[in-house]
């Protein structure tokens, strides 16, 4: 059974940075499509970023493009989300998501939460103004 565990969330001032990590246990993620989603209080879960199995391609929501960077270290079975220039509207619970199909990233459905079968428990990110 695969478990995804997020860490790195916290409280930061606007303009600051945080790096989230998503560590997997139970199975290697080297062939998986991985993504980050977030859910603010009272809102639907939304796509943030996704990365291909090799890490050579990434996709981002328009709201975070240029500020966030997704990366992965398959040797460490870990995916990262580097968040810079944080804004109060980035406040949310951030979730790591994974799908074992390498083709998911190239399917056109990478931003859909239904494309991912595995989810972490989430980590809270709070950005103060």
N, C-alpha and C positions, 0 to 999 in steps of 0.2 A: 504494500500500500504506500503510495507516494504522499508525503507530507510537505507542504510549502509553509515556511515560517518567515514572516517579515520582521524586520527590526530596523531601528534607526530613526523612527519617528520622534517627535517632541515638539517643544515650543520654541519658536524662533521669531525674531523681529522681521518686519518687512525689509526686503533687500538682502536678507541673509540666505544661507545655504544649508541644505541637509542632504545626506546620502542615505537612501533606503537600500536595504539588502533583502534578498529573498533566497533563503537557503533551502535546498531540497534534501530530503532523506528518503530512502527506500528504493530509489531508482535513479539512474543517471539521466540528466536533462539534456545531454549533448545533442539529441536529435529533435528536441521539442521546440515548438513555437512558444515564446514567453511574452507576457504582457503585464502592464500595470493599469489598473483602473482606480477610480476614486469615487467616493460618495460623501457629499456634504449633507449636513443635517437637513432633513426635509426634502431632499432632492434625489433624483434617480442616479444610479451608478453610471459613471461615464468613463469612456476610454481615455487613457493618458498616453500610453506609448506601447509599442511592441517591437520585438526583435526576432530576426530569423534564427534558425538553428545554429548557423555558423557565426552569427554576430556581424556579418558583413552588410546587413541591411536593417534599417530601422524606420518605423513610422511613428508619427506624433500627431496629437490633437493640435489644432491651430492655436489653442489657448496657451500651450506650453512650448510651442516650437521656438527654438532659439534660447530657451531658458533651461529646459530639462534635457538630460541625455541618458538614454538607456544603454546598458552594456551587459556583457556576461563573461563569466570565466567558467568554461565548461570543466576545466580541471578541478575547480573548487565546487562545482555543482551549484553555482550562485549567480543570480541576476541582480543588477544594481539599477538604481534610478538616482542620478545626480540631479539635484534640484537647486538651481541658482536664481538669484533675483526674485525671491519668493514674494508673493503678494497675499494680502488677506483673503482674497478669493480662492487661493490654493488650499485653504483650510478644509480638511476632509479626512476621512479614513481611507487610507491607501491600501489596495489589495493587489497582491501578486496573483497572476493566473497563468496556467500552463495547459498546453495541448500537445499530446505526443506525436501529432502528425506534422512532419516538416513542411507539408504542402499548405498547411493552414495559412501561413504567412503570405503566401502568394495567391490565395484564393479570392481575395477581395473582401473577405469577411473578417479580417484581422481585428477590426475595431468593434466587433460585436461580442458582447459578453457570452452569448450562447455558443461561440466557437471554442470556448475553453471549458474543459471538464474538471479541472483541478484548481482549487482556490486556497489561498492562505486565510488566516483569521483576521488580517488587517492590522494596520498600525496607524495611530492617530498623528496627524500633522496639523499643528495650529500655528498660524502666522498672525502675529499681532501688528497692529498699525502704529 
